Amino acid sequence: MGFGDAEAGKDAVALPNKKSIFRYNSPLVQVCLIGLVCFCCPGMFNALSGMGGGGQVDTTAANNANTALYTTFAVFGVLGGGIYNILGPQFTLMAGCSTYVLYAGSLLYYNHIQKQAFVVTAGAILGIGAGLLWAGQGAIMTSYPPAARKGTYISIFWSIFNMGGVIGGLIPFAMNYHREKAVTVNDGTYIGFMCFMAFGAVLSLAILPPSRVIRDDGTKCSNIKYSNVHTEAVAILKLFLNWKMLLIVPAAWSSNFMYTYQFNHVNKGLFNLRTRGLNNVFYWGAQMLGSVLIGYILDFSFASRRMRGFVGIGVVSVVGTAIWGGGLANQLAYPHDLKVNTIDFIDSGSGFAGPFVLFFSYGLLDAMFQSLVYWVIGALADDSETLSRYAGFYKGVQSAGAAAAWQVDTQGASLMSQLVVNWSLTTVSYPLLAVLIMLAVKDAKIDEEGSAIKPESPSAPPAVEQEGK
C-alpha cells in the first residue's frame, strides 16, 4: 500500500486552478477538515477538562484518569508518527477519535456509579488514541501548507479546533445554568459531548493522504511511499539523540503541564459550576485570538523567516511573563489550601472580573505558545514523513509532562509551587527555541503564493538517514 507515487519528479503534476481555493485536495481544505475533527474530539475533551475534575466535585477520579491518559499518550505520542507513516491518515485518525467517545461515556457512567476504575481505564485507552490523532494532526498541519504560510495555517487550525472548546463550554453552561448550587454536571452534558465526538470520528475518514494533496504551485505534499515497522522504529529511536528534538523538550514538557493548575485551581477552584462553563467559552475563545495574533507575526512581520521566529519568541515571552505575573498576584490573594468554588458571574460582589480576565489570558498564552512551537517544528522540514515523527515526539514529551502534572496535583502539591514550576518551565523554553531557530531554520525565497521557489531539501535522502545526522 503506498501513496501512489513513484520517486519525486517522475510523475507530472497538473497545476491546479488557483481560483479554486476550496479544492477538496487543497492544503487549506484539508487543514480545515483536520481542524473540524479536532473541534469535535479533543476540542470537546478540552471543554470537559476545563470544567475541572471532568465536571465532578471530586477531582481524584479525573486526575487519575488524566495521569493514565497522559502516560499512554506519552508512549503513543512518540510512536504515533511512525504508526501514521505506516497506516496513513484515515485509519490512524479514525482509531484515535473513537477513544474520545469512550472516555466521555466513562464519566457518564461515573455520574451514577461512583467507582473510578472504568474512568481510569478509559483514560488510558484515550491516551493511545490521542497519541495517534495528534501525531497525524501534527503531520498534516506542518507539512501540507506552503512554506511561508505555515503560521497562517496553524492559526486557522487552532481557531477551528478551539471553537470546539467554545461550543463545548456552552454545553455545560446552558445545561447547568439553572443549577446554581450544583456541583457536578448532569447526564445530558456528557451525552452532548459524546455526540460531537462520534461525529468527529466519522469525519476523520474525509482526510486525504499527503500524495493526493496538491498545493497551488502544483507540488504534492509528499511523494514518499508508506513506511514499514523497522524503518519507523529506527527513526523514532534516533529522535532521542536528535539535537533539534532535545532543544524542544522543555517547551514540549511545559505546554500541557499548566492545564492542571489552570483548570483545577483557577477555574474549578474559584468559580461555581455554571460560571466555569462560561469561563471555558472565553478561555478557548482566547485561544482562537492568540493563534491568529501569533500566526500573523510568524508569517508576515518580516521578510526573513528566522527573524519572524525570533520576533515571535520575543512577543510570546513578554506576554507570558505578564500573564504569569498576574497569576502570581491572583494566587497571593487566596489561601493556598482553600477551594473557594463560590465566584458567580451574576453576583457583582463576588470578585468575578479579575480571576475571569486571568483565566482568559491563560487561554491566550496557551495558544500563542503552542502555535509558536508548532511553527518551529514545521520550519525544520517539509515532508510529512519527517514532520509526523517530529510532531509525535513533541506530543509524547508534552503528554509525559501532563501526566506528571496531574499526579503532582493528586499528591497535594501546594498551588504556589505549581504556579512557580509552570512559569519557570515556559521561561526556560524561550532561549532554547531561539537557539533552535538560529541553528536549524533556514530562509528560503518565497513566491507570491507562499510556496518556496526552491525547496529547502530538493533531493533529500530518506528521513531516517537525515535524522541521524
C-alpha positions in Angstrom: 0.0 0.0 0.0 1.6 3.3 -1.0 1.0 6.9 -1.5 0.6 6.1 -5.1 3.7 7.9 -6.3 7.0 6.8 -7.6 10.1 8.8 -6.9 9.8 12.5 -6.7 9.8 14.2 -10.2 8.7 11.1 -12.2 5.1 12.0 -12.2 3.9 15.1 -13.8 1.5 17.1 -11.6 -1.1 19.2 -13.2 -1.1 22.8 -11.9 -4.4 23.2 -10.1 -6.8 26.1 -10.9 -5.6 28.8 -8.5 -9.1 30.3 -8.4 -10.3 27.1 -6.7 -9.1 27.9 -3.2 -11.6 25.5 -1.8 -10.5 22.5 -3.8 -11.1 19.3 -1.8 -7.4 18.3 -2.3 -6.0 21.7 -1.4 -3.9 22.1 1.8 -6.4 24.7 3.0 -9.4 22.4 2.9 -7.5 19.5 4.4 -6.2 21.6 7.3 -9.8 22.9 7.9 -11.0 19.3 7.9 -8.4 18.2 10.5 -9.4 21.3 12.4 -13.1 20.2 12.4 -12.1 16.7 13.5 -10.2 18.2 16.4 -13.1 20.5 17.1 -15.3 17.5 17.7 -12.9 15.3 19.7 -10.0 17.0 21.6 -11.9 20.3 21.4 -14.8 18.8 23.3 -12.4 16.9 25.6 -10.7 20.2 26.4 -14.1 21.8 27.3 -14.8 18.8 29.6 -11.4 19.0 31.2 -11.6 22.8 31.6 -14.6 22.3 33.9 -12.1 20.9 36.5 -12.3 17.3 37.6 -14.2 16.4 34.4 -17.3 18.1 35.8 -17.2 16.2 39.0 -17.0 17.6 42.5 -14.1 15.3 43.5 -11.2 15.7 41.1 -9.5 12.4 42.2 -11.1 10.2 39.5 -10.4 12.7 36.7 -6.9 13.3 38.0 -6.1 9.6 38.0 -7.7 9.2 34.6 -5.6 12.0 33.2 -2.5 10.5 34.7 -3.3 7.2 32.9 -4.2 9.1 29.8 -1.1 11.1 29.5 1.1 8.2 30.5 -0.1 6.1 27.5 -0.2 9.3 25.4 3.5 9.9 26.1 4.3 6.5 24.6 1.9 6.5 21.7 2.6 10.2 21.0 6.2 9.2 20.2 5.1 6.0 18.4 2.2 7.8 16.7 4.3 9.4 14.0 5.6 6.0 12.9 2.1 4.5 13.0 0.8 7.3 10.9 3.6 6.7 8.3 2.7 3.0 8.1 -1.1 3.2 8.2 -1.8 6.6 6.6 -4.1 9.3 7.9 -7.6 7.9 7.7 -7.2 4.7 9.7 -4.9 6.4 12.2 -7.2 9.3 12.8 -10.4 7.2 13.0 -8.9 4.8 15.5 -7.7 7.8 17.6 -11.0 9.7 17.5 -13.1 6.7 18.6 -11.4 6.6 22.0 -12.7 10.1 22.9 -16.3 8.8 22.9 -15.4 6.0 25.3 -13.9 8.5 27.7 -16.9 10.8 27.8 -19.1 7.7 28.3 -17.0 6.6 31.3 -17.7 9.9 33.0 -21.4 9.5 32.3 -21.1 6.1 34.0 -19.2 7.7 36.9 -22.1 10.1 37.4 -24.2 7.1 38.5 -21.6 4.6 39.8 -19.0 6.4 41.8 -16.2 4.0 41.0 -13.2 5.2 39.1 -11.8 2.0 37.6 -13.7 2.4 34.3 -12.8 6.1 34.1 -9.1 5.4 34.6 -9.1 2.6 32.1 -11.0 4.7 29.5 -8.4 7.4 30.2 -5.5 5.0 29.4 -7.2 3.9 26.2 -7.8 7.6 25.3 -4.1 8.2 25.7 -3.4 5.6 23.0 -6.0 7.2 20.7 -4.9 10.7 21.4 -1.3 9.8 20.5 -2.4 8.5 17.1 -4.7 11.5 16.5 -2.2 14.2 17.4 0.7 12.7 15.5 -1.5 12.6 12.4 -2.7 16.1 13.1 0.8 17.4 13.5 2.0 15.9 10.3 -0.9 17.4 8.4 -0.7 20.8 9.9 3.0 21.2 9.5 3.6 19.6 6.1 0.6 20.3 4.0 0.7 24.2 4.0 3.1 26.2 1.7 6.4 27.0 3.4 5.7 30.7 4.1 2.2 30.3 5.3 2.6 27.7 8.0 1.9 30.2 10.7 -1.4 31.2 9.0 -2.5 27.6 8.5 -1.6 26.8 12.1 -3.7 29.7 13.3 -6.6 28.5 11.0 -6.4 25.0 12.5 -6.1 26.3 16.1 -9.1 28.6 15.6 -11.3 25.8 14.3 -10.1 23.3 16.9 -10.6 25.7 19.8 -14.1 26.6 18.6 -14.8 23.1 19.9 -13.8 24.3 23.3 -16.1 27.3 22.9 -19.1 25.3 21.9 -18.1 22.6 24.4 -18.1 25.3 27.1 -21.6 26.4 26.1 -22.9 22.8 26.6 -22.4 22.7 30.4 -23.1 26.4 30.8 -26.5 26.0 29.1 -27.4 22.7 30.7 -26.4 23.7 34.2 -27.4 27.4 34.0 -30.4 27.0 36.4 -28.5 24.7 38.7 -26.7 27.4 40.6 -25.9 25.2 43.6 -25.0 22.1 41.5 -21.5 20.7 41.9 -21.5 18.0 39.2 -22.7 18.3 35.6 -25.8 16.4 34.5 -26.1 13.4 32.2 -27.2 15.5 29.2 -23.9 17.3 29.3 -21.9 14.1 28.8 -24.3 12.8 26.1 -23.8 16.1 24.2 -20.1 15.7 24.3 -20.3 12.1 23.1 -22.4 13.1 20.1 -19.9 15.6 18.9 -17.0 13.1 19.4 -18.7 10.4 17.4 -19.3 12.8 14.5 -15.6 13.7 14.6 -14.6 10.1 14.4 -16.7 9.7 11.2 -15.4 13.0 9.7 -11.8 11.8 10.0 -12.4 9.4 7.1 -12.5 12.5 4.8 -8.8 13.4 5.3 -6.7 12.7 2.2 -3.2 11.2 2.3 -0.3 13.6 1.5 0.2 12.3 -2.0 -3.3 13.4 -3.0 -3.0 16.9 -1.6 -1.7 19.4 -4.2 -0.6 22.9 -3.4 -1.4 25.8 -5.7 2.1 25.6 -7.3 1.4 22.1 -8.3 3.6 20.3 -5.8 2.4 17.4 -3.8 2.8 17.3 0.0 4.7 14.1 -0.1 6.0 11.6 -2.7 7.2 9.1 -0.2 5.7 5.6 0.0 4.2 4.2 3.1 6.9 3.2 5.6 7.4 0.0 7.4 7.8 -1.0 11.1 11.6 -1.4 11.0 12.2 1.9 9.3 9.9 3.8 11.7 11.4 2.0 14.8 14.9 3.1 13.9 13.7 6.6 13.0 11.8 7.1 16.3 14.8 5.9 18.4 17.0 8.4 16.6 14.7 11.2 17.7 16.0 10.8 21.2 19.5 11.7 20.0 18.4 14.4 17.6 19.7 17.7 19.0 16.7 19.6 17.4 14.2 17.5 19.3 16.2 17.8 22.6 16.0 21.6 22.4 12.2 21.3 22.1 11.9 19.1 25.2 11.4 21.9 27.8 8.8 23.6 25.6 7.0 20.3 24.9 7.1 19.3 28.6 5.7 22.6 29.8 3.0 23.1 27.1 0.3 20.9 28.8 1.8 20.9 32.3 -0.1 24.2 33.0 -3.6 22.8 32.5 -3.8 21.0 35.9 -3.2 24.3 37.7 -5.4 26.4 35.5 -8.4 24.0 35.3 -8.4 22.6 38.8 -7.3 25.6 40.8 -8.2 28.7 38.9 -11.4 27.7 37.1 -12.7 25.0 39.4 -11.0 26.3 42.5 -12.6 29.8 42.3 -15.8 29.6 40.4 -19.1 27.8 40.8 -20.3 25.2 38.2 -22.2 27.3 35.7 -19.6 30.1 35.8 -16.9 27.5 35.0 -18.8 26.7 31.8 -18.9 30.3 30.8 -15.2 30.7 31.6 -14.5 27.8 29.3 -16.2 29.6 26.4 -13.9 32.6 26.8 -10.8 30.5 27.6 -11.0 28.6 24.3 -12.2 31.8 22.5 -9.0 33.4 23.7 -7.1 30.5 22.2 -8.5 31.5 18.8 -7.4 35.1 19.2 -4.0 34.1 20.4 -3.3 31.7 17.5 -4.4 34.4 14.9 -2.1 37.0 16.5 1.0 34.8 16.7 0.2 33.3 13.3 0.3 36.8 11.7 3.6 37.6 13.3 5.2 34.3 12.3 4.2 34.7 8.6 4.0 38.4 7.8 6.0 40.5 10.3 9.4 40.3 8.4 10.7 39.0 5.1 13.2 36.7 6.9 11.7 33.6 8.3 14.3 33.4 11.0 13.6 37.0 12.1 9.9 36.2 12.2 10.7 33.3 14.5 12.9 35.5 16.8 10.2 38.2 17.0 7.5 35.5 17.7 9.6 34.2 20.6 10.1 37.7 22.0 6.4 38.5 21.8 5.3 35.3 23.5 7.9 35.6 26.2 6.8 39.1 27.1 3.1 38.2 27.1 3.8 35.0 29.0 5.8 36.9 31.7 3.0 39.4 32.2 0.3 36.8 32.4 2.1 34.5 34.9 2.9 37.6 36.9 -0.9 38.3 37.0 -1.3 34.7 38.1 1.1 35.2 41.0 -0.8 38.2 42.1 -4.1 36.2 42.0 -2.6 33.3 43.9 -1.3 35.6 46.7 -4.8 36.9 47.1 -6.2 33.4 48.2 -5.1 30.9 50.9 -3.0 28.2 49.2 -5.1 25.3 50.6 -8.6 26.9 50.2 -11.1 25.7 47.5 -13.3 28.7 47.1 -15.9 27.5 44.5 -18.1 30.5 45.1 -17.5 33.1 42.4 -20.5 33.6 40.2 -20.7 35.8 37.1 -24.0 37.3 38.0 -23.0 38.2 41.5 -21.3 41.6 41.2 -19.8 41.4 44.7 -18.1 38.0 44.2 -14.9 39.4 42.6 -15.5 37.8 39.2 -13.7 40.2 36.9 -10.1 39.8 38.0 -9.9 35.9 38.0 -12.0 35.8 34.8 -9.5 38.0 33.0 -6.7 35.9 34.3 -8.3 32.7 33.1 -9.0 34.3 29.7 -5.3 35.3 29.5 -4.1 31.8 30.3 -6.0 30.6 27.2 -4.5 33.4 25.1 -1.0 32.4 26.2 -1.5 28.7 25.7 -2.5 29.2 22.0 0.4 31.6 21.4 2.9 29.3 23.0 1.8 26.1 21.3 1.4 27.7 17.9 4.9 29.1 18.2 6.3 25.6 18.9 4.3 24.0 16.0 5.7 26.7 13.7 9.2 26.0 14.8 8.7 22.2 14.2 7.2 23.0 10.8 10.2 25.0 9.8 12.6 22.1 10.5 11.4 20.1 7.5 8.8 20.0 4.7 7.9 16.3 4.2 5.1 14.7 6.1 7.1 11.6 7.0 9.7 13.5 9.0 7.2 16.0 10.4 4.9 13.2 11.6 7.8 11.9 13.7 8.7 15.3 15.0 5.1 16.1 15.9 4.7 12.7 17.6 7.9 13.3 19.6 6.5 16.7 20.7 3.2 15.2 21.7 4.8 12.4 23.5 7.0 14.6 25.7 4.1 17.0 26.2 2.0 14.2 27.5 4.7 12.9 29.8 4.7 16.4 31.3 0.9 16.4 31.6 0.9 13.0 33.3 3.4 14.3 35.9 1.4 17.4 36.5 -1.9 15.6 37.1 -0.2 13.3 39.6 1.6 16.1 41.3 -1.8 17.7 41.9 -3.2 14.5 43.2 -0.4 14.2 45.7 -1.3 17.6 47.1 1.5 19.9 45.9 0.9 23.5 47.0 -0.7 25.8 44.5 2.1 28.3 44.7 4.6 25.6 43.9 2.6 24.5 40.9 2.4 28.1 39.6 6.1 28.7 40.1 7.0 25.5 38.3 4.7 26.4 35.4 6.1 29.8 35.0 9.7 28.6 35.2 9.2 25.8 32.6 7.8 28.2 30.0 10.5 30.7 30.7 13.3 28.2 30.2 11.8 27.2 26.8 12.2 30.6 25.1 16.0 30.8 24.8 16.2 27.2 23.7 13.7 27.8 20.9 15.7 30.8 19.8 18.8 28.7 19.6 16.9 26.1 17.5 15.8 28.8 15.1 19.2 30.3 14.9 20.9 26.9 14.1 18.3 24.9 12.2 15.8 27.3 10.5 16.9 28.5 7.0 15.4 31.3 5.0 14.0 30.5 1.5 12.9 32.6 -1.4 9.1 32.6 -1.5 6.8 33.3 -4.3 3.6 35.3 -4.0 1.5 32.2 -3.2 3.7 31.5 -0.1 5.4 28.5 -1.6 9.2 28.1 -1.7 10.6 28.8 -5.1 13.4 26.4 -4.4 12.7 23.6 -1.9 15.0 23.6 1.1 15.8 19.9 0.6 15.2 19.3 -3.1 16.8 15.9 -3.2 17.0 15.0 0.4 17.8 11.4 1.4 15.2 9.3 3.2 14.2 10.9 6.5 15.6 8.1 8.6 19.1 8.9 7.4 18.6 12.7 7.9 17.6 12.3 11.4 20.7 10.6 12.4 22.9 13.4 11.3 
